[in-house]
Amino acid sequence: MKYDNSNPNNQNNLSNQSNLNHQNNQSNLNHQNNLSNLNTPMPPNDQNPPRTFLPQHGHYRQLRVYQVTEIIYDITFYFTQHYLQRGDRTTDQMVQAARSGKQNIAEGNQAAATSSETEIKLTNVAKASLEELLDDYEDYLRVRHLPQWGNLHPRYEKMRQYARSEQIKKDYAQVVQKMNDEEIANLCITLIHQAMYMLHKLLITMQNRFVTEGGIKERMFQARVNYRNWQNHQNSQNNQNTQKNQNTQKNQN
């Protein structure tokens, strides 16, 4: 197997990713910042109208959790084609569950601009799909009397570190071709656990964001209020300038 992390560069990658919650991507941070900026008071001398109430979205491919679920889908497709019999219903179930986990993260991220409820719902569907896929991999190992690698398994920690590394994104397609079914199943189980953890943390972030910043209707209302305040401020400034010019002309006369 090629998931060797003795290279110093790989070790640095692993240490930088020890906290999975920190890996929820710069896109998600930008999304939160755009929402919080809506509640920032407009400076009195601002010459520009208030910002849009629709936050940036659609950067799901940069999310660490999406990247992991994409790897899970690719490996699952390979696994079902090589280790399950043709026509086995489990093949379709596993591939569809893997696809659902990936696609619902993408669709939830896309929907975030206009519906926090849809974003949360689809993200939760992604998590549920991965849980279903996890059961299928565990069932595969159990009925074939193959071990599921736990914390005490001699190869578990090495597998876990590889699954968390940046290296896996570069060579997983080649690595799985040199693995047997036991190794691939345990790798996917490890990846699924990591993806589910990240989705759990992401759901907590979404819930907190909704509670503190509201949904689309509240953002629309706040954007309208901000615009009216800006408009009133501009009118007041124009009136003051007009009055000042009139006074200047009177004094000159």
N, C-alpha and C positions, 0 to 999 in steps of 0.2 A: 504494500500500500504506500501511496506517495504523500499521505498527510503527515509529513515530517516537519516539525516546527523548530528544529535545531538551528535554522538560519536566524541570525540576529535580527534581520529585517522582519521576519515573521513574528519573532518574540515581541518586538516593539508593537506590531499591529495588535497582537493579543492583549498586551498590557493596556493599550489605548482603548480597548473595547471591554474592559472588565465590568463596566456598568452598562447593561443593556438599555436601561432607561435613558441614558445619555445619547443613545444612537437613534433617536426618533426623528432625525433629519432636520437640516436647516430650513427645509421647506415648511415643516410644521411650526417652527419658531416664527417664520415670516408670517404665516397664517395667523398666529396668535397676536403678533405685533400689530398687524393691520387692523384686527378687531379692537385692540386696546386703544389704538390711535384715534378711533372714532369718538372716544370719550374725552379726548384731550381738548381743553378750551382753545378756541381760536384766538390768536394774538390780536389785540385791538387794531394794529396797523397793517394787518395782513391784506395784501392786494389781490389775493387769489380766493376763489370760492372754495367752500369746504370740500374735503375729499369724498370719493365715492363710498357708498355703504357696502359695496360688494368687495370682499377681500380677495386677494390673489389666491388661486387654487390650481390644481391640475399638475402639481409637481410630484405626483405619487411615485414615479420611478426613482426619485432620490431618497425615498423613505427606506430606511434599513429593513423594516419589517416587510415591505413589498419585495425588496431584493431577495430576502430569505425565502418568501413564499414562491417566488419565481423559480428558485433553485429546487424547492420541494416539488413543484409541479414537473419540472424537467426530469428529475430523478425518478419520480413516481411513474411517469410515462415510460421511461426506460425499464424500470423494474417490472411493470405489468406486462410489457412486451416480451421480456426474457424469462420471467419466472412464474407467470400464471398461464394456464392453458387457454388457447384460443376459444372464445365463446363463453368463458367464465364471466358471470355477471359481476363478480367482484372487480374485474378489470375496469368496467365502466364506472362503477361506484367510486373506486379510488381515484381515477382520473378526474371525474366530475367534482369530487370533494376537493381535490388539490386545485382544480381550476377555480372553483367557487371561492376558496380561501384567497387566491390571488386577485380575482376579478372584483370581488366585493370591497377589497381595500381600495382599488383604483376608483370604482364607482362612488364609494363613500367620500373619497377625497374630492372627486369632481363635484359632488352634490353639496359639499360643505359651504359653498358660496351662498346658496339660497335656502338651505334647510339643515339646521343642526340636528333635527330629529332623524332625517334620512341618513345623515353621516353616521350618527351613533348606531342606528338600526343596521346599516350595511356592514359596519365594522364588527358588530356583534355576530352577524351572520357569517362573516369570514372566520371569526373565532370558533363558532359552532361547527363549521365545515372542517376545520383543521382537527377538532376533537373527534369528529367522525372518522377522518383519515387515520388519526392516531390509533383508534380502535382496530381498524383494518390491519395495520402493520403489527400490532400486538397479537391479534388473532392469527396472523400468518405464522408468526414465530411459535405461538403456543401449540397450534394443532400439528406442527411439524417437529415439535420437541426441540426447537432451537432456543438458545438462551437470549433473554433480553438483558442487555448490559446495564447493570445498576452501578451505584457508586463504588462498590467493592470489586467490580470486574477489572482485571488488569489492563484492559484496553479502553476502558470507559473515559478516563481523563484525557487521554490523547485524542480520542474521537471528539470529545466535547470541545477541546481547545481548537481543533481543526474546524469544527462547525462554527465557531465564533470568529475565526480569523478572516482577514481579507483574502487570503490565499484561495479559499474555497471558491470565491467568485471567478477566479482565473482558471482553475483546473478541474473543477468538479466533473465536467463532462468526460475528461480523460480518466480521472480517478475511479469513477464508478465502474468503468469497463474492466478494471482489474480487481474488483471486489466480487465476493460471492453474495448470495441472497441474504445471509445472516448479517453480513457487514453493511449492506445497503439499507436493510430494514432498520438496523440500529442507528445508522447515520440519519435517516429520515426521522426517526423517533426523536432523536436529539434536536434536530432542526425544528421539528414541530413544537417541542416544548419551549424552545427559545422564541419562536414566533408567537406562540400563545401568551407568553409572558409579556412580550412587547405590546401585543394587542390589549392585554389587560391594563397595562400602564397607560396606553393611548386612550382607552375608554374612560379611565379616571380623569385624564386631562380634558377630554371632551366634555364630560359632565361638569367639571369645575368651571370650564370656560362658559358653558351655557348658563350656569347659575350666576356667575359674576358679570357676564357681558350680554346675556340675552340671546334671542334668536333673530331671524331676519326682520320680523315686523318691528321689533324694538330698535334695530339698527336703522331701518328705513325711517322710523319716526324721529330718531335722534339726528339723522342726516338732514331731514327736513327742518328741524328746529335749528340746527347749526347754520343751514343756508339762510333761513329767515333772519337769524341774528347777524350773520355777515351782511345780508342785504340792508338791514336797518342801520348797521354801522356805516356802510358805504353811503347811504342816503344822508345820514347825519353829517358825515364828513363833507359831502358835496354841499349841503346847506350851509355849513360853517364857512367853507371856502367862498361860496357865493356871497354870503353876508360880509365877509372880510373884504372881498373885491369891491362891493358896493360902498362900504365905509371908506375904503381907500380913495375911490373916485370922488366921494363927497368932500373929503379933506383936501383933495387936489383942486377942486372947484372953489 
